[in-house]
């Protein structure tokens, strides 16, 4: 069984985040409700330390 290096784990996490970001952007393109925006914001906070920058950039919370 192959052993995944730390670099491999990091790349896997990045790919997963990028995939999740595209899903979130697709939801945001459909003009979601305020509750959905708050839900996406909370998921972003759990996913990445730079979530607050993304939340401001994507204008999730007013």
PDB file of N, H, CA, C and O in Angstrom:
ATOM      1  N   UNK A   1       0.833  -1.175   0.000  1.00  0.00           N
ATOM      2  CA  UNK A   1       0.000   0.000   0.000  1.00  0.00           C
ATOM      3  C   UNK A   1       0.881   1.243   0.000  1.00  0.00           C
ATOM      4  O   UNK A   1       1.750   1.371   0.862  1.00  0.00           O
ATOM      5  N   UNK A   2       0.682   2.163  -0.944  1.00  0.00           N
ATOM      6  H   UNK A   2      -0.024   2.059  -1.644  1.00  0.00           H
ATOM      7  CA  UNK A   2       1.553   3.335  -1.007  1.00  0.00           C
ATOM      8  C   UNK A   2       1.291   4.303   0.149  1.00  0.00           C
ATOM      9  O   UNK A   2       0.175   4.428   0.652  1.00  0.00           O
ATOM     10  N   UNK A   3       2.346   4.964   0.536  1.00  0.00           N
ATOM     11  H   UNK A   3       3.253   4.863   0.128  1.00  0.00           H
ATOM     12  CA  UNK A   3       2.265   5.958   1.599  1.00  0.00           C
ATOM     13  C   UNK A   3       2.216   7.335   0.955  1.00  0.00           C
ATOM     14  O   UNK A   3       3.052   7.663   0.114  1.00  0.00           O
ATOM     15  N   UNK A   4       1.236   8.140   1.351  1.00  0.00           N
ATOM     16  H   UNK A   4       0.557   7.874   2.035  1.00  0.00           H
ATOM     17  CA  UNK A   4       1.104   9.488   0.804  1.00  0.00           C
ATOM     18  C   UNK A   4       1.973  10.431   1.620  1.00  0.00           C
ATOM     19  O   UNK A   4       1.879  10.477   2.847  1.00  0.00           O
ATOM     20  N   UNK A   5       2.822  11.181   0.924  1.00  0.00           N
ATOM     21  H   UNK A   5       2.899  11.143  -0.072  1.00  0.00           H
ATOM     22  CA  UNK A   5       3.683  12.137   1.609  1.00  0.00           C
ATOM     23  C   UNK A   5       2.855  13.330   2.094  1.00  0.00           C
ATOM     24  O   UNK A   5       1.691  13.487   1.725  1.00  0.00           O
ATOM     25  N   UNK A   6       3.471  14.151   2.917  1.00  0.00           N
ATOM     26  H   UNK A   6       4.416  14.023   3.217  1.00  0.00           H
ATOM     27  CA  UNK A   6       2.790  15.349   3.412  1.00  0.00           C
ATOM     28  C   UNK A   6       2.419  16.266   2.253  1.00  0.00           C
ATOM     29  O   UNK A   6       1.355  16.885   2.256  1.00  0.00           O
ATOM     30  N   UNK A   7       3.308  16.348   1.260  1.00  0.00           N
ATOM     31  H   UNK A   7       4.172  15.845   1.258  1.00  0.00           H
ATOM     32  CA  UNK A   7       3.025  17.183   0.093  1.00  0.00           C
ATOM     33  C   UNK A   7       1.807  16.653  -0.664  1.00  0.00           C
ATOM     34  O   UNK A   7       0.984  17.430  -1.148  1.00  0.00           O
ATOM     35  N   UNK A   8       1.698  15.333  -0.761  1.00  0.00           N
ATOM     36  H   UNK A   8       2.366  14.702  -0.368  1.00  0.00           H
ATOM     37  CA  UNK A   8       0.546  14.725  -1.422  1.00  0.00           C
ATOM     38  C   UNK A   8      -0.747  15.017  -0.683  1.00  0.00           C
ATOM     39  O   UNK A   8      -1.777  15.279  -1.304  1.00  0.00           O
ATOM     40  N   UNK A   9      -0.696  14.974   0.634  1.00  0.00           N
ATOM     41  H   UNK A   9       0.141  14.762   1.139  1.00  0.00           H
ATOM     42  CA  UNK A   9      -1.876  15.294   1.438  1.00  0.00           C
ATOM     43  C   UNK A   9      -2.284  16.746   1.252  1.00  0.00           C
ATOM     44  O   UNK A   9      -3.467  17.069   1.141  1.00  0.00           O
ATOM     45  N   UNK A  10      -1.273  17.620   1.221  1.00  0.00           N
ATOM     46  H   UNK A  10      -0.312  17.358   1.311  1.00  0.00           H
ATOM     47  CA  UNK A  10      -1.556  19.036   1.034  1.00  0.00           C
ATOM     48  C   UNK A  10      -2.218  19.286  -0.320  1.00  0.00           C
ATOM     49  O   UNK A  10      -3.191  20.035  -0.409  1.00  0.00           O
ATOM     50  N   UNK A  11      -1.696  18.663  -1.366  1.00  0.00           N
ATOM     51  H   UNK A  11      -0.906  18.054  -1.294  1.00  0.00           H
ATOM     52  CA  UNK A  11      -2.268  18.827  -2.703  1.00  0.00           C
ATOM     53  C   UNK A  11      -3.692  18.294  -2.765  1.00  0.00           C
ATOM     54  O   UNK A  11      -4.550  18.886  -3.421  1.00  0.00           O
ATOM     55  N   UNK A  12      -3.948  17.184  -2.088  1.00  0.00           N
ATOM     56  H   UNK A  12      -3.252  16.704  -1.554  1.00  0.00           H
ATOM     57  CA  UNK A  12      -5.299  16.613  -2.055  1.00  0.00           C
ATOM     58  C   UNK A  12      -6.278  17.573  -1.381  1.00  0.00           C
ATOM     59  O   UNK A  12      -7.400  17.760  -1.853  1.00  0.00           O
ATOM     60  N   UNK A  13      -5.843  18.181  -0.271  1.00  0.00           N
ATOM     61  H   UNK A  13      -4.932  18.029   0.112  1.00  0.00           H
ATOM     62  CA  UNK A  13      -6.689  19.168   0.417  1.00  0.00           C
ATOM     63  C   UNK A  13      -6.974  20.366  -0.483  1.00  0.00           C
ATOM     64  O   UNK A  13      -8.100  20.861  -0.530  1.00  0.00           O
ATOM     65  N   UNK A  14      -5.948  20.829  -1.198  1.00  0.00           N
ATOM     66  H   UNK A  14      -5.033  20.427  -1.160  1.00  0.00           H
ATOM     67  CA  UNK A  14      -6.134  21.975  -2.092  1.00  0.00           C
ATOM     68  C   UNK A  14      -7.117  21.658  -3.205  1.00  0.00           C
ATOM     69  O   UNK A  14      -7.977  22.475  -3.533  1.00  0.00           O
ATOM     70  N   UNK A  15      -6.987  20.473  -3.783  1.00  0.00           N
ATOM     71  H   UNK A  15      -6.288  19.810  -3.516  1.00  0.00           H
ATOM     72  CA  UNK A  15      -7.907  20.081  -4.855  1.00  0.00           C
ATOM     73  C   UNK A  15      -9.340  20.002  -4.345  1.00  0.00           C
ATOM     74  O   UNK A  15     -10.276  20.421  -5.026  1.00  0.00           O
ATOM     75  N   UNK A  16      -9.499  19.469  -3.158  1.00  0.00           N
ATOM     76  H   UNK A  16      -8.738  19.129  -2.604  1.00  0.00           H
ATOM     77  CA  UNK A  16     -10.833  19.363  -2.571  1.00  0.00           C
ATOM     78  C   UNK A  16     -11.425  20.744  -2.319  1.00  0.00           C
ATOM     79  O   UNK A  16     -12.600  20.980  -2.599  1.00  0.00           O
ATOM     80  N   UNK A  17     -10.606  21.664  -1.785  1.00  0.00           N
ATOM     81  H   UNK A  17      -9.651  21.473  -1.557  1.00  0.00           H
ATOM     82  CA  UNK A  17     -11.090  23.025  -1.549  1.00  0.00           C
ATOM     83  C   UNK A  17     -11.484  23.695  -2.855  1.00  0.00           C
ATOM     84  O   UNK A  17     -12.524  24.350  -2.931  1.00  0.00           O
ATOM     85  N   UNK A  18     -10.662  23.534  -3.878  1.00  0.00           N
ATOM     86  H   UNK A  18      -9.817  23.002  -3.816  1.00  0.00           H
ATOM     87  CA  UNK A  18     -10.960  24.154  -5.174  1.00  0.00           C
ATOM     88  C   UNK A  18     -12.274  23.633  -5.740  1.00  0.00           C
ATOM     89  O   UNK A  18     -13.057  24.396  -6.305  1.00  0.00           O
ATOM     90  N   UNK A  19     -12.513  22.336  -5.588  1.00  0.00           N
ATOM     91  H   UNK A  19     -11.876  21.717  -5.129  1.00  0.00           H
ATOM     92  CA  UNK A  19     -13.760  21.733  -6.060  1.00  0.00           C
ATOM     93  C   UNK A  19     -14.954  22.289  -5.269  1.00  0.00           C
ATOM     94  O   UNK A  19     -16.005  22.576  -5.841  1.00  0.00           O
ATOM     95  N   UNK A  20     -14.782  22.435  -3.962  1.00  0.00           N
ATOM     96  H   UNK A  20     -13.928  22.201  -3.496  1.00  0.00           H
ATOM     97  CA  UNK A  20     -15.851  22.975  -3.123  1.00  0.00           C
ATOM     98  C   UNK A  20     -16.124  24.439  -3.482  1.00  0.00           C
ATOM     99  O   UNK A  20     -17.277  24.869  -3.504  1.00  0.00           O
ATOM    100  N   UNK A  21     -15.062  25.206  -3.764  1.00  0.00           N
ATOM    101  H   UNK A  21     -14.125  24.857  -3.746  1.00  0.00           H
ATOM    102  CA  UNK A  21     -15.237  26.606  -4.134  1.00  0.00           C
ATOM    103  C   UNK A  21     -16.079  26.728  -5.398  1.00  0.00           C
ATOM    104  O   UNK A  21     -16.951  27.593  -5.483  1.00  0.00           O
ATOM    105  N   UNK A  22     -15.824  25.871  -6.376  1.00  0.00           N
ATOM    106  H   UNK A  22     -15.115  25.168  -6.308  1.00  0.00           H
ATOM    107  CA  UNK A  22     -16.598  25.946  -7.621  1.00  0.00           C
ATOM    108  C   UNK A  22     -18.067  25.620  -7.366  1.00  0.00           C
ATOM    109  O   UNK A  22     -18.952  26.221  -7.975  1.00  0.00           O
ATOM    110  N   UNK A  23     -18.330  24.669  -6.467  1.00  0.00           N
ATOM    111  H   UNK A  23     -17.611  24.180  -5.972  1.00  0.00           H
ATOM    112  CA  UNK A  23     -19.716  24.354  -6.119  1.00  0.00           C
ATOM    113  C   UNK A  23     -20.386  25.543  -5.427  1.00  0.00           C
ATOM    114  O   UNK A  23     -21.533  25.875  -5.727  1.00  0.00           O
ATOM    115  N   UNK A  24     -19.669  26.178  -4.506  1.00  0.00           N
ATOM    116  H   UNK A  24     -18.738  25.908  -4.262  1.00  0.00           H
ATOM    117  CA  UNK A  24     -20.217  27.329  -3.801  1.00  0.00           C
ATOM    118  C   UNK A  24     -20.494  28.477  -4.765  1.00  0.00           C
ATOM    119  O   UNK A  24     -21.528  29.138  -4.666  1.00  0.00           O
ATOM    120  N   UNK A  25     -19.577  28.715  -5.693  1.00  0.00           N
ATOM    121  H   UNK A  25     -18.737  28.179  -5.773  1.00  0.00           H
ATOM    122  CA  UNK A  25     -19.771  29.796  -6.663  1.00  0.00           C
ATOM    123  C   UNK A  25     -20.970  29.519  -7.564  1.00  0.00           C
ATOM    124  O   UNK A  25     -21.691  30.444  -7.942  1.00  0.00           O
ATOM    125  N   UNK A  26     -21.185  28.262  -7.908  1.00  0.00           N
ATOM    126  H   UNK A  26     -20.600  27.512  -7.601  1.00  0.00           H
ATOM    127  CA  UNK A  26     -22.347  27.908  -8.728  1.00  0.00           C
ATOM    128  C   UNK A  26     -23.637  28.190  -7.968  1.00  0.00           C
ATOM    129  O   UNK A  26     -24.609  28.668  -8.552  1.00  0.00           O
ATOM    130  N   UNK A  27     -23.652  27.898  -6.676  1.00  0.00           N
ATOM    131  H   UNK A  27     -22.862  27.509  -6.201  1.00  0.00           H
ATOM    132  CA  UNK A  27     -24.834  28.181  -5.848  1.00  0.00           C
ATOM    133  C   UNK A  27     -25.045  29.689  -5.752  1.00  0.00           C
ATOM    134  O   UNK A  27     -26.175  30.168  -5.835  1.00  0.00           O
ATOM    135  N   UNK A  28     -23.959  30.431  -5.576  1.00  0.00           N
ATOM    136  H   UNK A  28     -23.040  30.042  -5.508  1.00  0.00           H
ATOM    137  CA  UNK A  28     -24.062  31.888  -5.439  1.00  0.00           C
ATOM    138  C   UNK A  28     -24.503  32.556  -6.739  1.00  0.00           C
ATOM    139  O   UNK A  28     -25.094  33.636  -6.713  1.00  0.00           O
ATOM    140  N   UNK A  29     -24.223  31.928  -7.861  1.00  0.00           N
ATOM    141  H   UNK A  29     -23.743  31.051  -7.883  1.00  0.00           H
ATOM    142  CA  UNK A  29     -24.634  32.494  -9.151  1.00  0.00           C
ATOM    143  C   UNK A  29     -26.145  32.429  -9.347  1.00  0.00           C
ATOM    144  O   UNK A  29     -26.695  33.152 -10.178  1.00  0.00           O
ATOM    145  N   UNK A  30     -26.820  31.567  -8.586  1.00  0.00           N
ATOM    146  H   UNK A  30     -26.374  30.980  -7.911  1.00  0.00           H
ATOM    147  CA  UNK A  30     -28.269  31.389  -8.716  1.00  0.00           C
ATOM    148  C   UNK A  30     -29.068  32.294  -7.779  1.00  0.00           C
ATOM    149  O   UNK A  30     -30.259  32.067  -7.567  1.00  0.00           O
ATOM    150  N   UNK A  31     -28.420  33.320  -7.215  1.00  0.00           N
ATOM    151  H   UNK A  31     -27.452  33.504  -7.387  1.00  0.00           H
ATOM    152  CA  UNK A  31     -29.079  34.281  -6.328  1.00  0.00           C
ATOM    153  C   UNK A  31     -29.718  33.591  -5.118  1.00  0.00           C
ATOM    154  O   UNK A  31     -30.943  33.543  -5.011  1.00  0.00           O
ATOM    155  N   UNK A  32     -28.897  33.057  -4.206  1.00  0.00           N
ATOM    156  H   UNK A  32     -27.901  33.096  -4.292  1.00  0.00           H
ATOM    157  CA  UNK A  32     -29.411  32.325  -3.048  1.00  0.00           C
ATOM    158  C   UNK A  32     -29.994  33.246  -1.975  1.00  0.00           C
ATOM    159  O   UNK A  32     -29.817  34.464  -2.008  1.00  0.00           O
ATOM    160  N   UNK A  33     -30.679  32.638  -1.043  1.00  0.00           N
ATOM    161  H   UNK A  33     -30.823  31.648  -1.016  1.00  0.00           H
ATOM    162  CA  UNK A  33     -31.255  33.383   0.078  1.00  0.00           C
ATOM    163  C   UNK A  33     -30.150  33.754   1.071  1.00  0.00           C
ATOM    164  O   UNK A  33     -29.015  33.287   0.968  1.00  0.00           O
ATOM    165  N   UNK A  34     -30.506  34.588   2.015  1.00  0.00           N
ATOM    166  H   UNK A  34     -31.427  34.967   2.099  1.00  0.00           H
ATOM    167  CA  UNK A  34     -29.551  35.015   3.044  1.00  0.00           C
ATOM    168  C   UNK A  34     -29.120  33.832   3.905  1.00  0.00           C
ATOM    169  O   UNK A  34     -27.967  33.754   4.331  1.00  0.00           O
ATOM    170  N   UNK A  35     -30.055  32.905   4.160  1.00  0.00           N
ATOM    171  H   UNK A  35     -30.991  32.969   3.814  1.00  0.00           H
ATOM    172  CA  UNK A  35     -29.714  31.717   4.949  1.00  0.00           C
ATOM    173  C   UNK A  35     -28.680  30.856   4.240  1.00  0.00           C
ATOM    174  O   UNK A  35     -27.762  30.332   4.872  1.00  0.00           O
ATOM    175  N   UNK A  36     -28.829  30.710   2.923  1.00  0.00           N
ATOM    176  H   UNK A  36     -29.575  31.136   2.410  1.00  0.00           H
ATOM    177  CA  UNK A  36     -27.883  29.904   2.163  1.00  0.00           C
ATOM    178  C   UNK A  36     -26.506  30.569   2.150  1.00  0.00           C
ATOM    179  O   UNK A  36     -25.485  29.888   2.246  1.00  0.00           O
ATOM    180  N   UNK A  37     -26.479  31.890   2.034  1.00  0.00           N
ATOM    181  H   UNK A  37     -27.309  32.443   1.956  1.00  0.00           H
ATOM    182  CA  UNK A  37     -25.206  32.608   2.061  1.00  0.00           C
ATOM    183  C   UNK A  37     -24.515  32.422   3.410  1.00  0.00           C
ATOM    184  O   UNK A  37     -23.301  32.229   3.468  1.00  0.00           O
ATOM    185  N   UNK A  38     -25.281  32.480   4.477  1.00  0.00           N
ATOM    186  H   UNK A  38     -26.268  32.637   4.430  1.00  0.00           H
ATOM    187  CA  UNK A  38     -24.713  32.285   5.815  1.00  0.00           C
ATOM    188  C   UNK A  38     -24.191  30.862   5.973  1.00  0.00           C
ATOM    189  O   UNK A  38     -23.158  30.640   6.604  1.00  0.00           O
ATOM    190  N   UNK A  39     -24.906  29.906   5.401  1.00  0.00           N
ATOM    191  H   UNK A  39     -25.746  30.086   4.889  1.00  0.00           H
ATOM    192  CA  UNK A  39     -24.490  28.498   5.456  1.00  0.00           C
ATOM    193  C   UNK A  39     -23.174  28.300   4.702  1.00  0.00           C
ATOM    194  O   UNK A  39     -22.282  27.603   5.185  1.00  0.00           O
ATOM    195  N   UNK A  40     -23.053  28.905   3.534  1.00  0.00           N
ATOM    196  H   UNK A  40     -23.778  29.472   3.142  1.00  0.00           H
ATOM    197  CA  UNK A  40     -21.820  28.804   2.758  1.00  0.00           C
ATOM    198  C   UNK A  40     -20.676  29.478   3.511  1.00  0.00           C
ATOM    199  O   UNK A  40     -19.555  28.968   3.520  1.00  0.00           O
ATOM    200  N   UNK A  41     -20.947  30.608   4.137  1.00  0.00           N
ATOM    201  H   UNK A  41     -21.857  31.022   4.130  1.00  0.00           H
ATOM    202  CA  UNK A  41     -19.920  31.310   4.909  1.00  0.00           C
ATOM    203  C   UNK A  41     -19.415  30.454   6.062  1.00  0.00           C
ATOM    204  O   UNK A  41     -18.216  30.421   6.335  1.00  0.00           O
ATOM    205  N   UNK A  42     -20.324  29.766   6.735  1.00  0.00           N
ATOM    206  H   UNK A  42     -21.299  29.793   6.512  1.00  0.00           H
ATOM    207  CA  UNK A  42     -19.892  28.911   7.852  1.00  0.00           C
ATOM    208  C   UNK A  42     -19.065  27.728   7.349  1.00  0.00           C
ATOM    209  O   UNK A  42     -18.107  27.319   8.004  1.00  0.00           O
ATOM    210  N   UNK A  43     -19.429  27.179   6.193  1.00  0.00           N
ATOM    211  H   UNK A  43     -20.207  27.511   5.660  1.00  0.00           H
ATOM    212  CA  UNK A  43     -18.644  26.089   5.625  1.00  0.00           C
ATOM    213  C   UNK A  43     -17.247  26.574   5.226  1.00  0.00           C
ATOM    214  O   UNK A  43     -16.258  25.867   5.422  1.00  0.00           O
ATOM    215  N   UNK A  44     -17.176  27.779   4.668  1.00  0.00           N
ATOM    216  H   UNK A  44     -17.979  28.353   4.509  1.00  0.00           H
ATOM    217  CA  UNK A  44     -15.875  28.333   4.302  1.00  0.00           C
ATOM    218  C   UNK A  44     -14.994  28.520   5.529  1.00  0.00           C
ATOM    219  O   UNK A  44     -13.792  28.259   5.485  1.00  0.00           O
ATOM    220  N   UNK A  45     -15.598  28.974   6.622  1.00  0.00           N
ATOM    221  H   UNK A  45     -16.574  29.186   6.657  1.00  0.00           H
ATOM    222  CA  UNK A  45     -14.814  29.172   7.855  1.00  0.00           C
ATOM    223  C   UNK A  45     -14.227  27.858   8.358  1.00  0.00           C
ATOM    224  O   UNK A  45     -13.128  27.845   8.914  1.00  0.00           O
ATOM    225  N   UNK A  46     -14.939  26.764   8.172  1.00  0.00           N
ATOM    226  H   UNK A  46     -15.832  26.775   7.720  1.00  0.00           H
ATOM    227  CA  UNK A  46     -14.439  25.456   8.599  1.00  0.00           C
ATOM    228  C   UNK A  46     -13.357  24.925   7.651  1.00  0.00           C
ATOM    229  O   UNK A  46     -12.476  24.169   8.061  1.00  0.00           O
ATOM    230  N   UNK A  47     -13.437  25.329   6.384  1.00  0.00           N
ATOM    231  H   UNK A  47     -14.152  25.943   6.051  1.00  0.00           H
ATOM    232  CA  UNK A  47     -12.533  24.785   5.378  1.00  0.00           C
ATOM    233  C   UNK A  47     -11.148  25.414   5.369  1.00  0.00           C
ATOM    234  O   UNK A  47     -10.154  24.710   5.192  1.00  0.00           O
ATOM    235  N   UNK A  48     -11.065  26.725   5.557  1.00  0.00           N
ATOM    236  H   UNK A  48     -11.872  27.297   5.701  1.00  0.00           H
ATOM    237  CA  UNK A  48      -9.803  27.411   5.332  1.00  0.00           C
ATOM    238  C   UNK A  48      -9.587  28.558   6.306  1.00  0.00           C
ATOM    239  O   UNK A  48     -10.550  29.205   6.718  1.00  0.00           O
ATOM    240  N   UNK A  49      -8.348  28.821   6.678  1.00  0.00           N
ATOM    241  H   UNK A  49      -7.566  28.295   6.343  1.00  0.00           H
ATOM    242  CA  UNK A  49      -8.074  29.940   7.574  1.00  0.00           C
ATOM    243  C   UNK A  49      -8.288  31.304   6.914  1.00  0.00           C
ATOM    244  O   UNK A  49      -8.510  32.297   7.606  1.00  0.00           O
ATOM    245  N   UNK A  50      -8.222  31.358   5.592  1.00  0.00           N
ATOM    246  H   UNK A  50      -8.041  30.552   5.029  1.00  0.00           H
ATOM    247  CA  UNK A  50      -8.410  32.632   4.891  1.00  0.00           C
ATOM    248  C   UNK A  50      -9.867  32.845   4.493  1.00  0.00           C
ATOM    249  O   UNK A  50     -10.146  33.535   3.512  1.00  0.00           O
ATOM    250  N   UNK A  51     -10.779  32.271   5.230  1.00  0.00           N
ATOM    251  H   UNK A  51     -10.553  31.711   6.027  1.00  0.00           H
ATOM    252  CA  UNK A  51     -12.200  32.322   4.892  1.00  0.00           C
ATOM    253  C   UNK A  51     -12.748  33.733   4.924  1.00  0.00           C
ATOM    254  O   UNK A  51     -13.583  34.084   4.090  1.00  0.00           O
ATOM    255  N   UNK A  52     -12.302  34.549   5.862  1.00  0.00           N
ATOM    256  H   UNK A  52     -11.624  34.264   6.539  1.00  0.00           H
ATOM    257  CA  UNK A  52     -12.843  35.899   5.978  1.00  0.00           C
ATOM    258  C   UNK A  52     -12.551  36.723   4.723  1.00  0.00           C
ATOM    259  O   UNK A  52     -13.374  37.543   4.316  1.00  0.00           O
ATOM    260  N   UNK A  53     -11.401  36.511   4.115  1.00  0.00           N
ATOM    261  H   UNK A  53     -10.733  35.844   4.445  1.00  0.00           H
ATOM    262  CA  UNK A  53     -11.088  37.205   2.868  1.00  0.00           C
ATOM    263  C   UNK A  53     -12.034  36.770   1.755  1.00  0.00           C
ATOM    264  O   UNK A  53     -12.509  37.601   0.982  1.00  0.00           O
ATOM    265  N   UNK A  54     -12.306  35.483   1.673  1.00  0.00           N
ATOM    266  H   UNK A  54     -11.920  34.808   2.302  1.00  0.00           H
ATOM    267  CA  UNK A  54     -13.225  34.973   0.655  1.00  0.00           C
ATOM    268  C   UNK A  54     -14.643  35.470   0.881  1.00  0.00           C
ATOM    269  O   UNK A  54     -15.350  35.801  -0.070  1.00  0.00           O
ATOM    270  N   UNK A  55     -15.055  35.521   2.131  1.00  0.00           N
ATOM    271  H   UNK A  55     -14.481  35.252   2.904  1.00  0.00           H
ATOM    272  CA  UNK A  55     -16.405  35.980   2.455  1.00  0.00           C
ATOM    273  C   UNK A  55     -16.574  37.437   2.035  1.00  0.00           C
ATOM    274  O   UNK A  55     -17.615  37.806   1.493  1.00  0.00           O
ATOM    275  N   UNK A  56     -15.558  38.269   2.280  1.00  0.00           N
ATOM    276  H   UNK A  56     -14.711  37.968   2.720  1.00  0.00           H
ATOM    277  CA  UNK A  56     -15.621  39.662   1.844  1.00  0.00           C
ATOM    278  C   UNK A  56     -15.607  39.763   0.328  1.00  0.00           C
ATOM    279  O   UNK A  56     -16.368  40.534  -0.256  1.00  0.00           O
ATOM    280  N   UNK A  57     -14.737  38.978  -0.312  1.00  0.00           N
ATOM    281  H   UNK A  57     -14.119  38.351   0.162  1.00  0.00           H
ATOM    282  CA  UNK A  57     -14.610  39.023  -1.771  1.00  0.00           C
ATOM    283  C   UNK A  57     -15.888  38.570  -2.466  1.00  0.00           C
ATOM    284  O   UNK A  57     -16.294  39.159  -3.468  1.00  0.00           O
ATOM    285  N   UNK A  58     -16.521  37.526  -1.936  1.00  0.00           N
ATOM    286  H   UNK A  58     -16.191  37.048  -1.122  1.00  0.00           H
ATOM    287  CA  UNK A  58     -17.734  36.986  -2.528  1.00  0.00           C
ATOM    288  C   UNK A  58     -18.990  37.706  -2.036  1.00  0.00           C
ATOM    289  O   UNK A  58     -20.093  37.390  -2.484  1.00  0.00           O
ATOM    290  N   UNK A  59     -18.843  38.659  -1.132  1.00  0.00           N
ATOM    291  H   UNK A  59     -17.947  38.916  -0.769  1.00  0.00           H
ATOM    292  CA  UNK A  59     -19.948  39.466  -0.583  1.00  0.00           C
ATOM    293  C   UNK A  59     -21.060  38.587  -0.001  1.00  0.00           C
ATOM    294  O   UNK A  59     -22.235  38.731  -0.341  1.00  0.00           O
ATOM    295  N   UNK A  60     -20.653  37.671   0.885  1.00  0.00           N
ATOM    296  H   UNK A  60     -19.699  37.554   1.161  1.00  0.00           H
ATOM    297  CA  UNK A  60     -21.618  36.756   1.483  1.00  0.00           C
ATOM    298  C   UNK A  60     -22.401  37.400   2.622  1.00  0.00           C
ATOM    299  O   UNK A  60     -23.606  37.183   2.751  1.00  0.00           O
ATOM    300  N   UNK A  61     -21.731  38.179   3.436  1.00  0.00           N
ATOM    301  H   UNK A  61     -20.752  38.355   3.332  1.00  0.00           H
ATOM    302  CA  UNK A  61     -22.409  38.795   4.575  1.00  0.00           C
ATOM    303  C   UNK A  61     -22.371  40.313   4.416  1.00  0.00           C
ATOM    304  O   UNK A  61     -21.332  40.900   4.112  1.00  0.00           O
ATOM    305  N   UNK A  62     -23.491  40.909   4.624  1.00  0.00           N
ATOM    306  H   UNK A  62     -24.335  40.432   4.871  1.00  0.00           H
ATOM    307  CA  UNK A  62     -23.563  42.370   4.483  1.00  0.00           C
ATOM    308  C   UNK A  62     -23.418  43.058   5.802  1.00  0.00           C
ATOM    309  O   UNK A  62     -23.455  44.287   5.865  1.00  0.00           O
TER     310      UNK A  62
END
